[in-house]
Amino acid sequence: MQAFFDTEQIEWFSTPLTLASIAIIREDGRELYLVAEHGIARGKTGPWFKKNVWPQLENEPKVALAEISERVSEFLVPVNELITRGGANDWKLLDKMIGPSWFYQTDIDKIWNVRGRPKLPDRAVKAHHALIDARWYRTLYFHLNPYSVAA
């Protein structure tokens, strides 16, 4: 089973990399979206996060990292392939949560390049919202792989 995922982190180049939110959409249509409760206080983040990510997260319910790790692990049980877009930090955050990935990893950008960079469906910018972006990656994947069947 395939799943599409995205994460948002507190700051793009923060050390250590700190999860703000994660979204996973499985091939069977089930979705998981969680926002981390740690370190997201408005005063503890940088200006980019405050402007682009925080407004979308501030009213969402927050979950402890241990619970996120457990729920993500359970949600991924039937999954053997994870798909994201240019997600080096996404993979690092996932590995921090559940340990080294045993999944087949697919990067949509690599598929896009192999296909000769065909025109993609309209979307001006990344939403900086993990669930919206994971849904977008699913759309992109099936646009670039028209012979694959979306569940």
C-alpha positions in Angstrom: 0.0 0.0 0.0 1.2 3.5 -0.8 0.9 6.6 1.4 1.6 10.2 0.7 3.1 12.4 3.5 4.4 15.8 4.4 5.6 17.5 7.5 6.1 21.0 8.7 9.0 21.9 11.0 9.5 24.7 13.4 12.2 26.3 11.2 13.6 24.9 7.9 17.3 24.8 9.0 16.7 24.4 12.8 19.0 22.1 14.7 17.7 19.9 16.0 15.0 19.5 13.4 11.7 19.9 15.3 8.3 18.6 14.1 5.4 21.1 13.9 2.9 18.8 12.1 2.6 15.7 10.0 0.1 14.4 7.6 -0.2 11.0 5.9 -2.8 9.9 3.4 -3.0 6.2 2.7 -4.0 4.7 -0.6 -7.2 3.4 1.0 -8.2 7.1 1.6 -7.6 7.2 5.3 -5.9 10.4 6.6 -3.8 11.2 9.7 -3.0 14.8 10.6 -1.3 15.7 13.9 0.1 18.9 15.3 2.9 18.6 17.8 2.4 20.4 21.2 6.1 21.0 21.9 8.0 24.2 21.0 5.2 25.8 19.0 4.6 28.7 21.3 4.5 31.8 19.1 7.5 33.3 21.0 9.8 30.3 20.5 9.7 30.3 16.7 11.3 32.4 14.0 9.7 34.9 11.7 9.2 32.5 8.7 7.3 30.0 10.8 5.2 32.7 12.5 4.2 34.1 9.1 3.7 30.9 7.0 2.9 28.0 9.3 1.8 29.2 12.7 -1.5 30.9 11.5 -2.6 27.5 10.2 -1.7 25.6 13.4 -2.5 27.9 16.3 -6.1 26.7 16.6 -5.5 23.0 15.9 -5.5 20.5 18.8 -1.9 19.7 19.9 -0.5 16.2 20.5 2.5 15.1 22.5 5.5 13.7 20.5 5.2 10.3 22.1 1.6 10.0 21.0 2.4 11.2 17.5 5.1 8.6 17.2 2.7 5.8 18.4 -0.1 6.9 16.1 2.1 7.3 13.1 3.6 3.9 13.6 0.2 2.3 13.9 -1.2 4.2 10.9 1.7 3.0 8.7 1.3 -0.7 9.4 -0.1 -1.7 6.0 2.1 0.8 4.1 5.2 -0.3 2.1 5.8 2.8 0.0 5.9 6.4 1.2 5.7 9.2 -1.3 6.6 12.9 -0.7 8.1 15.7 -2.7 11.7 16.9 -2.2 11.3 15.8 1.4 14.8 15.3 2.9 13.6 16.9 6.2 10.4 15.0 6.0 12.3 11.7 6.0 14.6 12.9 8.8 11.6 13.8 11.0 9.8 10.5 10.2 12.9 8.6 11.2 13.1 10.6 14.4 9.6 9.5 15.2 9.5 5.9 14.3 13.1 4.8 13.7 14.8 4.1 10.4 12.4 3.8 7.6 11.7 0.4 6.1 9.6 1.9 3.4 10.3 2.2 -0.3 10.8 5.9 -0.6 9.5 7.8 -3.7 10.2 11.5 -4.4 7.7 13.0 -6.8 10.2 15.5 -8.2 12.4 12.6 -9.5 9.3 11.1 -11.3 8.6 14.6 -12.7 12.1 14.9 -14.0 12.1 11.5 -15.6 8.8 12.4 -17.4 10.4 15.4 -19.0 8.9 17.9 -16.5 5.4 17.9 -17.9 3.1 20.8 -16.9 1.6 20.1 -13.5 -2.0 20.9 -12.4 -2.3 24.5 -11.3 -1.1 25.4 -7.9 0.8 28.6 -7.3 2.7 27.9 -4.0 3.2 25.3 -1.3 0.5 25.7 1.3 2.9 25.1 4.3 0.1 23.0 5.7 1.1 19.3 6.0 -2.4 17.9 5.2 -3.0 20.2 2.2 0.4 19.4 0.8 0.1 15.7 1.3 -3.2 15.8 -0.6 -1.4 17.8 -3.3 1.4 15.2 -3.6 -1.2 12.5 -4.1 -2.7 14.6 -6.9 0.7 15.2 -8.5 1.6 11.5 -8.3 -1.5 10.3 -10.1 -1.1 13.1 -12.6 2.4 12.0 -13.4 1.5 8.3 -13.3 -1.8 8.2 -15.2 -1.8 4.4 -15.4 -1.7 4.1 -11.6 -5.1 3.7 -9.9 -6.1 6.1 -7.1 -8.2 4.4 -4.4 
